Amino acid sequence: MPGSIDRGGLFDAGAAHAWLLAVAEAVEAAGDRLTELDSAIGDGDHGANLRRGFRAVAATMDGPDPETPGELLVKAGMTLISSVGGASGPLYGSAFRAVGKALNTPQPNPGADAGQLAAALTAGLDAVRRLGAAQLGDKTIVDAWAPATDAFTAAADDGGDLARAASAAAAAAEAGALATVPLQAHKGRASYLGERSIGHQDPGATSTALLFRTLADVLGKQ
Amino acid sequence: MKKLINSPDDVVADALAGIAAAHPSLRVDVKARVITRAAQTKVGKVALVSGGGSGHEPLHGGFVGPGMLDAACPGEVFTSPVPGQMLAAALAVDGGAGVVLVVKNYTGDVLNFQMAAELAAEEGVSVETVLVDDDVAVQDSTWTAGRRGTGATLFVEKIAGAAAERGDSLAEVAALGRRVNAASRSFAVALTAVTTPAAGRPGFDLPDDEIEVGVGIHGEPGRSREKIRPAREIVADAVAAILADQPLESGEEVIAMVNGLGGTPLLELYIVFGEVASLLEARGVRIARNLVGDYVTSLDMAGVSITLCRADAELLHLWDAPVNTPGLRWGV
């Protein structure tokens, strides 16, 4: 696996590559659990959709990596948009695209430090919020992604390296996903259930926690 | 759960191959997942494009043909199609007069069609979107994603399709589609849960003696869980829910659809229609036109949806206009 994240501890194309492949593996393993969660309050296709999407992402990464992690993430986002469908396709696709674009703004960045990745992950959150019009507490992806970016940013501001920031973000995302259990859904298909959505963990927040856990695993291996 | 499939992953592709083999009047691109009419759109005719998750057949692909849709984009089972499909469809069927996208109000459909509309506009296609949200089981509030789009989708596609065929402009076709949606209300009841090929088992547990009231067309649980009762009482509650949302006065006319969700015998659908007819007759509301059968299904779910569209002379005229599709055909 071409993970080359020990070059000064930066998030480079090799790290992005390793992250996306790790997400594909994690989604493959967790697909049934995601589908089960989605069956309770949605229509039971979240696991299958993400599997299809990240298989497609993995299939596009056979060639040599681009110069920057941003390009790789933008491409992954486009692949998700064009292969997943449902709400999670545009939402995760736009998120990855936004993270990738932010990493390469104002100029192409071959290796991001913790602060730069924190800003890019926040741009991803903004994209999800804008497209899905979801607020914190609506029982969506945002409930895991928002605390994760907060934790990532706080750790980076505190002088933490990528591994520490990602680890804090993963823990915060998992706590955020768990905290969706008592919430009533206000967005997406689960919102149709009203109060009956209470008592179930949100599948979108759960898959988001998976994204941040794999990021922490990959960045922790340096 | 037994299914007549080859593999869960191939369900949509295999079904599209079958649709192509069965209906030479359609052009089916199995790879791009776009169904269009075999004949090119007439120059100057507004084109209608719809789409949504698979599993609702004959919606939408079965409604492609003269008098109704120009193209349909099937997604994975119960999963919205992706923007590239709608873009390809719009580019294929635009006759220069623009494209109306008919979208059922689900977050996934709305987001993917929104992206497609932006891409089509960038390619120079004029696009209008008609959002269908007729299901009264779900409250329309700022705190939910809004009402679901269900049975009225067929009404919108038929009537807007007829308007496009007679030469209405893009704005007129879209306005008519929105008018049909605004005049329509639906309510559904499920007797069994739905089983998707990927999951292989029912999406929720529904005991033998219970029904899901206000169920959606993706097997998503509905408003409440109740004991099974005689059809007369269940239909009375469903019609009451519709009328509570859109009262119908004595002397008004409706187009009424009693729609099977996929696993309901036609015999039972007629029982339901009989109850709907007598309830409306008692109120002095005339059923001017009707449909009874499986039109907007939810795979193998047993259950029924009732849709009432308040009709006027123009809507009835367009409803009666010729239509020639695999799923709906008259006047030809």
HADDOCK unambig.tbl for C-alpha pairs under 7 A between the chains (distance, minus, plus):
assign (segid A and resid 39 and name CA) (segid B and resid 203 and name CA) 5.45 0.50 0.50
assign (segid A and resid 39 and name CA) (segid B and resid 204 and name CA) 6.80 0.50 0.50
assign (segid A and resid 40 and name CA) (segid B and resid 204 and name CA) 6.84 0.50 0.50
assign (segid A and resid 42 and name CA) (segid B and resid 220 and name CA) 5.75 0.50 0.50
assign (segid A and resid 43 and name CA) (segid B and resid 218 and name CA) 6.07 0.50 0.50
assign (segid A and resid 43 and name CA) (segid B and resid 219 and name CA) 6.38 0.50 0.50
assign (segid A and resid 43 and name CA) (segid B and resid 220 and name CA) 5.53 0.50 0.50
assign (segid A and resid 44 and name CA) (segid B and resid 203 and name CA) 6.71 0.50 0.50
assign (segid A and resid 81 and name CA) (segid B and resid 82 and name CA) 6.76 0.50 0.50
assign (segid A and resid 82 and name CA) (segid B and resid 82 and name CA) 5.51 0.50 0.50
assign (segid A and resid 82 and name CA) (segid B and resid 83 and name CA) 6.52 0.50 0.50
assign (segid A and resid 82 and name CA) (segid B and resid 84 and name CA) 6.24 0.50 0.50
assign (segid A and resid 83 and name CA) (segid B and resid 82 and name CA) 6.53 0.50 0.50
assign (segid A and resid 84 and name CA) (segid B and resid 82 and name CA) 6.90 0.50 0.50
assign (segid A and resid 85 and name CA) (segid B and resid 79 and name CA) 5.94 0.50 0.50
assign (segid A and resid 85 and name CA) (segid B and resid 80 and name CA) 5.01 0.50 0.50
assign (segid A and resid 85 and name CA) (segid B and resid 81 and name CA) 5.17 0.50 0.50
assign (segid A and resid 85 and name CA) (segid B and resid 82 and name CA) 4.77 0.50 0.50
assign (segid A and resid 85 and name CA) (segid B and resid 108 and name CA) 6.89 0.50 0.50
assign (segid A and resid 85 and name CA) (segid B and resid 112 and name CA) 6.98 0.50 0.50
assign (segid A and resid 86 and name CA) (segid B and resid 79 and name CA) 4.85 0.50 0.50
assign (segid A and resid 86 and name CA) (segid B and resid 80 and name CA) 4.55 0.50 0.50
assign (segid A and resid 86 and name CA) (segid B and resid 108 and name CA) 4.06 0.50 0.50
assign (segid A and resid 86 and name CA) (segid B and resid 109 and name CA) 6.48 0.50 0.50
assign (segid A and resid 87 and name CA) (segid B and resid 107 and name CA) 5.75 0.50 0.50
assign (segid A and resid 87 and name CA) (segid B and resid 108 and name CA) 3.56 0.50 0.50
assign (segid A and resid 87 and name CA) (segid B and resid 111 and name CA) 6.54 0.50 0.50
assign (segid A and resid 90 and name CA) (segid B and resid 111 and name CA) 6.51 0.50 0.50
assign (segid A and resid 90 and name CA) (segid B and resid 112 and name CA) 6.49 0.50 0.50
assign (segid A and resid 186 and name CA) (segid B and resid 143 and name CA) 5.16 0.50 0.50
assign (segid A and resid 186 and name CA) (segid B and resid 144 and name CA) 4.72 0.50 0.50
assign (segid A and resid 186 and name CA) (segid B and resid 145 and name CA) 6.98 0.50 0.50
assign (segid A and resid 187 and name CA) (segid B and resid 144 and name CA) 5.39 0.50 0.50
assign (segid A and resid 187 and name CA) (segid B and resid 145 and name CA) 5.21 0.50 0.50
assign (segid A and resid 188 and name CA) (segid B and resid 107 and name CA) 5.40 0.50 0.50
assign (segid A and resid 188 and name CA) (segid B and resid 145 and name CA) 5.78 0.50 0.50
assign (segid A and resid 189 and name CA) (segid B and resid 106 and name CA) 6.88 0.50 0.50
assign (segid A and resid 189 and name CA) (segid B and resid 107 and name CA) 6.92 0.50 0.50
assign (segid A and resid 191 and name CA) (segid B and resid 144 and name CA) 5.26 0.50 0.50
assign (segid A and resid 191 and name CA) (segid B and resid 145 and name CA) 6.55 0.50 0.50
assign (segid A and resid 192 and name CA) (segid B and resid 138 and name CA) 5.86 0.50 0.50
assign (segid A and resid 192 and name CA) (segid B and resid 144 and name CA) 6.81 0.50 0.50
assign (segid A and resid 193 and name CA) (segid B and resid 221 and name CA) 6.72 0.50 0.50
assign (segid A and resid 193 and name CA) (segid B and resid 222 and name CA) 6.42 0.50 0.50
assign (segid A and resid 193 and name CA) (segid B and resid 223 and name CA) 6.82 0.50 0.50
